[in-house]
Each structure stands twice: as C-alpha cells, then as structure tokens.
Amino acid sequence: MEEQIFPTSLAIEQKVISILLMNPEAYKSVSGLHTDLFYFPDNRLIFETYNKHISENKSIDIVILSHILKDKLKDPIENYILSVPDKKMLTEYVTILATLDNNRKILALSQRLAEDVSKTEDIDIFINNAIEELKDILNNKKRKDIISFNDAMNNALQEILELEQGKKAFYSTTWEKLNKTSIIR
C-alpha cells in the first residue's frame, strides 16, 4: 500500500515552539493553539509538556523542558532556538498549522469514505453524513481555509459519486455474471 503524505510543515511547527520558548508571554496572545496542530511527534510532545505547565501556572523554559523531555526526543530541544523567529509571526504560523491540520482531517475523511462507501447500504444517508462531517471540519475553526469550503465539498462529493458509480458498476457486473451462471445451469 502506498504511504500517504499528509500536509505538514516541520519548519513552522518548530518556529512556533521556538517563539513560545523564547517569549512565554506570546502563548497568551494567540488563540487556537492546541496539540492537534502539531503533526510531528517530537513537536507534539514538546507542546503538550509546555501547555501542561502553562495551564498549571508553572514556570517553563528551555532548561526545564530539556530536563523533563531528556531521552524522549530524537533531537535536543536546544535545536529549536538556533534561530529566533519574529514573535509577531506567531499568529500567522498558528493559522498555517490550523489549515494544515484541517487539510489532514479532510484527507483522512476522504480515505475513510473511500473505504466505507463499499460497505454502505443507503448511499443518500452515506453522502449526507459525509457532507455533515466535512462541514464540521471546515466550520470548526470559523475561519477561511486554504481549501475553500465549496471546493472541499465539491471534491469530496465528486469522489463519493465516482466511488458510488464504481460500486454500481461492480454490482451490475456481479449481477450479470450471477445471471449468466444461473442461466447456464
């Protein structure tokens, strides 16, 4: 099976972490920053640990994180602060990460739909449920994504319809083979 490539940005994830480590007050100035935005395991672990300390009103910096996460990361945490990004860019970086996260969710939904369509009995219910899931993904952040809502809906519906046409063709062919077999007998 071909490995799926998800929309990610290691550099932006690292820049967000770097800004937070170098400017702890920046965390309070940005909304929508949560663990799901971090795709790469080390970045997710760093942010989870950072976020836990912040939510518990504990002090956190690179030294404390380095101690807590010792032997849990592939690379030393110090690598995150080799170049200090502009903290004014934090909101933009978080917006990009949120968009990438939504795109990953849409891709995962498409993959799941492709697998589930062959198992469904009622295609209308299946399509309506898929549309509702897609709406939830895209409306969840209440902001515009790189993929517009209409484009995402059209793409998902097109895939579903193509899959359904393939399913009907499969059943039709199978039915014809069954009929031919029963006529021969």
Rosetta blueprint (number, residue, H / E / L):
1 M L
2 E L
3 E L
4 Q L
5 I L
6 F L
7 P L
8 T L
9 S L
10 L H
11 A H
12 I H
13 E H
14 Q H
15 K H
16 V H
17 I H
18 S H
19 I H
20 L H
21 L H
22 M H
23 N L
24 P H
25 E H
26 A H
27 Y H
28 K H
29 S H
30 V L
31 S L
32 G L
33 L L
34 H L
35 T H
36 D H
37 L H
38 F L
39 Y L
40 F L
41 P H
42 D H
43 N H
44 R H
45 L H
46 I H
47 F H
48 E H
49 T H
50 Y H
51 N H
52 K H
53 H H
54 I H
55 S H
56 E L
57 N L
58 K L
59 S L
60 I L
61 D L
62 I H
63 V H
64 I H
65 L H
66 S H
67 H H
68 I H
69 L L
70 K L
71 D L
72 K L
73 L L
74 K L
75 D L
76 P L
77 I H
78 E H
79 N H
80 Y H
81 I H
82 L L
83 S L
84 V L
85 P L
86 D L
87 K H
88 K H
89 M H
90 L H
91 T H
92 E H
93 Y H
94 V H
95 T H
96 I H
97 L H
98 A H
99 T H
100 L H
101 D H
102 N H
103 N H
104 R H
105 K H
106 I H
107 L H
108 A H
109 L H
110 S H
111 Q H
112 R H
113 L H
114 A H
115 E H
116 D H
117 V H
118 S H
119 K H
120 T L
121 E L
122 D L
123 I H
124 D H
125 I H
126 F H
127 I H
128 N H
129 N H
130 A H
131 I H
132 E H
133 E H
134 L H
135 K H
136 D H
137 I H
138 L H
139 N H
140 N L
141 K L
142 K L
143 R L
144 K L
145 D L
146 I L
147 I L
148 S L
149 F H
150 N H
151 D H
152 A H
153 M H
154 N H
155 N H
156 A H
157 L H
158 Q H
159 E H
160 I H
161 L H
162 E H
163 L H
164 E H
165 Q H
166 G H
167 K H
168 K H
169 A H
170 F H
171 Y H
172 S H
173 T H
174 T H
175 W H
176 E H
177 K H
178 L H
179 N H
180 K H
181 T H
182 S H
183 I H
184 I H
185 R L
